[in-house]
């Protein structure tokens, strides 16, 4: 697997470097707005490069394995295509929602479904006929959550890198080669991407990257439920989940549209606190994700998850209150 990952890293590096130079003429440009952390137009669509690197290399070595997950590959490809189109012409949220829903339905043909949530306060929770709609909700929600944190140079890349590395360890521990292969491949491609995306970034991953990564991480999470408890997944993917829950809660509280963008995501608030130091903000959020991922890895499959869920919810509440206090402080200083 090492040779394949090195090959993916090199090809990802070459493709992203090429995209940096042709993105403008191809129409893949991010134009800054009031919520942007950058002030000039930057190429986007690096997700095309790091996804294609994986898509080109893996079939050369693992065609038989990939064919056994053909529906999953088709679903990922659909999400990637809508991400590319969005990078080029800004597709509506409704279209993206429909494609993500259809892609998740396709996953069911490979039996990638959340059928069981484990034991909570002595009760075993089996989803039964709710399994498919719950899976759609979980996958679409997390995919969008990862998309939402793609707001600072290196942030989505670092958080995804930590999450994928964690799932690699899950696959390694339980000898699941599919989890190991997919997670290691995208770790390799993201390492090449971060060379160009580390602050100050010369190219952004775009929705071709963030939507695809969110969808792939969702697949690995569902697959990992065989080996680890459901609450482990919440900790392993904590930062995107925290950010989305906190932002949506605040918007509902303030009577604003849930899907209306603002500059009060975790990374916006922390960057303001750190005097607009992007690298420090990414380091703190990345370190937080590492901590939560380690917690998620340490949990045993057969434990009662009730108290752990309460712990996760308390973490969310504390972060919500802490960030609200930081918002009030920043407004005072302004």
N, C-alpha and C positions, 0 to 999 in steps of 0.2 A: 504493500500500500504506500510505502514511502516514495517509491519512484513515481507512482501516479500523482501523488500530492505535489511533489516537486514539479512535475510536468504541468499540473494545473496552475501552480503559482507562477511559473514562467509565462505560460500562455495568457493567463489573466493579466499579468503585468504588461505584456506586449499589446494586448487588445485594448486595455484601458488607456495606455499611452497613445495608441492610435486614435481612440475616441476623443481624447483631449483636443486633438488637432483638427478633427473633421466634424465635431459636434455642432459648431456654429453653422457650417454650410449645410448640415443635415437638419437643422432646426431644433437641436437638443440644447436649449439654453435656458438657464434659470434666471428669471428677471426678478430682482429684489422688490419686496413690498414692505409694508409697515411692520410685518412680523419677522422679517428676515434678519439674520445676524450678519449678513454680508451687504456691502454697499454697491458692488459692481456685478455685472453679468458674468455668470460662471457656467461652464459646460456641465450638463447633467446627462444621466443615462449610463453611468459606469456599470450599473447592474447588468447591462447588455454584455459588457466585457467579462465580468466575473461569472455570470451564469453560463455564457457560451463556452468559457474555458472548461467548466465542469461537464457541460453537455457534449463537448467534443472528445474529451479525454476518457471519461468513464466507459462509454460504449466500446472503446477499443480494447478494454481489458475485462469488462464485466457485462457484456451484452446479454448473456443468459440470465444473470440475476436481474438486470433491469427489465427484461422481457417478462419476468415473473411478476413484476409490478407495473405492467404496461398502463393500467388505468390511472395509477398514481402519477406516472410520467406525463400522461396526457393532461391530467388536472393541473400539474405544475406548469406545463407549457401554456395552457390557457391563461393562467394568472400572469405568467411572464409576458405574454403577448399584450394583455390589457395594460400592464405596467409600461411597456414600451410605447404603446399608443398614447398613454397618458403623459409620458415624458415629452412626446412630440406635439400633442395638440390639446392637452388638458381635458380628459374625459370626465363626464359628470359622475358624482358620487353614486348616483342611482345605477348607472351602467356597471361601475366597479362592484357594487353590492350584488348585482345580478350574476356577474361572472364568478365572483367568489362563492356565491351560493351554489351555482351549477358545478363549479370545480369541487366543492365539498361533497356534493351528491355523487359525483364520479368516484371519489375516494371510497365510497361505500362498496363499489364493485370489487375492491381489493380488501374489503372487510376492515377498513380503517375507520372505526367508529368508537365513540365513547359509550360503552355498554354498562359500565360499572364504576361507581365512585368510591367504593370501599365502605368502611365501617365508621359511623359517626354516632357517638354516645350509645354504643351497643347495638345500633340498627344498621343492618347491611343495606346499602342503597343500590339497587339494580334499576336501570332506567327503562328497560323493556321497550315499548313502542315509542317512548320519548327519546330514545337514543339518537335517532337521526336528526330531529330538530335541535336537540341539545348540542350535537356535534357541529351543526351548521352555525349555531349561535357562538360556540366557543371558537371555532376556526376563524369566522368572519371578524369577530371581536378582537382576537389577538392579532390577526394580520393587520387590521387597521390600527391597533395600538402600537405596533412596531413602526408603522408608517408615520404615526404622529410624533414619535420621538426623533425622527430624522430631521432635526432642526438646527443642529450644530455640527461643525466640522468634526468628523471622527466619532460622533456619539452613537449613531445607529450601528456603525461598523464595530465599535468596541463592545457594545452591549450584546450584539449578535454573536460576536466572537466568543465572549464568555459563555453565553447560553449554549452555543454549538459545542464548545469544548466540554461543557458539563455533560451534554448528552453523549458525547464520545465516550466519556468515562462510564456512563450508564451502559452503553453498548458493550464496552470492553469488559466490564465486570460481569455482565450476564451473557457474554459471548454471542451477541446479536450483531452479525456482520453488516446487515443493512444499515442499522443505526450508526455503526462505526464509520462505514464507508461514506454515507451522505454527509454526516457531520464533519468528518476530517476533510472531505473534498471542499466544502464551503469555507472551512477554516483557512485552508490553503489559499483559496481564491480571495478571501477577505484580507488576508495579510498583504497580498499584492495591492489590493484596493487602498488600504490604509496608508500606503506609501504616498499616494496622491491625494488622499482625503484628510490627512492629518493637518491641523490648523497651521498656516492658512491653506485651505484646500484649493487644488487646481481643477478638481472635478467632483461633482456630487453623484451619489449612487442613483438618485431619482426613484420613481415608483417602480421602475423595472427591477430595481434592487430591493427596496424596502418591502414591497408587496410580495415579491417572490420569497425573500428570506422569511417574512412572517408566516407565509403559507407552509414553507418547508419546516420551520421550527414547530408549527402546529402539528404537522405529520409526525415528526420525531417525538413530540410530547405524547400524542395518542398512542403511538407504538410503545413508548416507555411505560405506559400504565400497566403493562403486563408485569413489570419488575418493580415499580416504585409506587407509593401512594399518590392519590390525586392531589393532595395538598403539597406534596413535593414539587409538582409541576408549577403550582402558584409561586413557590419560592424561587424555583429555577428560572422562571420568566418574570420575576417580580417588578423590575423597573418599568417596563412598558405597561404592565397591569396597573401599578400604583398611579402612574401618570394619567392614564385614561380615566380611571375611576375618580380620581381627585378632580380632574378638569371637568368631567361631565357633572359631578356632584355640585361643583361651584357654579357652573352655568345654569343648572336647574334651580339652585338656590337663588340666583340673581335674576331668574325669569328670562334668561337668554336662550337662543336656539342652541341645541346640543351640538349641532354640526357647524356652528359658526366659529371660525378660527379666532384665536386671540393670542396674546403674548404672555399668558400665565401658565404655561406648561412648566414642569419641574426645571427643565434646563434653562428656560428664560429667567425664572426667579433666581436660581442659583448663580447664573451668569451675572445678573445684576448685583447680587451680593458680593461676588468676587471681582467687582469693578470691571466687568465685561472681559474677564480672562477666560477664554474658551477652553484652553488646555486644562486649566485647573478644574473647571466645571466638569469636563469629560472625565478627568481622573477621579473626581469624587463620585460621580454617578457610576462609573465603571467599577470602582472599588466597592460600592454598595451592592452592585449586581454580583460581584465575586462572593461577597459575604453571604448574601441570600442563597446563591447557588450552592455554596458549601453546606448551608443548613439543609437545603433540599436534598442533597446527596446523602446526608447522614440519617435520613428518616427511614425506618424499616417498613416494608410493605404490609406487614400484618398488624400494625398498631391501630389503635382507635384514633381517628383523625379529628374528632370533635374539638378537643382543646387546641390542636394545632391550627385548625381553621379560625378559632377565636383569636389566637395569637396573630395570625395573618391579618385579620380584620382590625385588631388593635393597632398593628403596625400602620395600616392604612389610615386609621383615624388620627394617630399621632402625627404622621407625615402631613395630613390634611391641615391640622391645626398649626403645625410648625410653619408650613408654607404660607398659610394665611397671615400669620404673624409677620413673616418676611415681606409679604406684599404690602401690609400696612406700614411697615418700617420704610420700605422703598418709596412709597407714596409720600410719606412725611418728609423724607430727605429731598424729594423732588420739589 
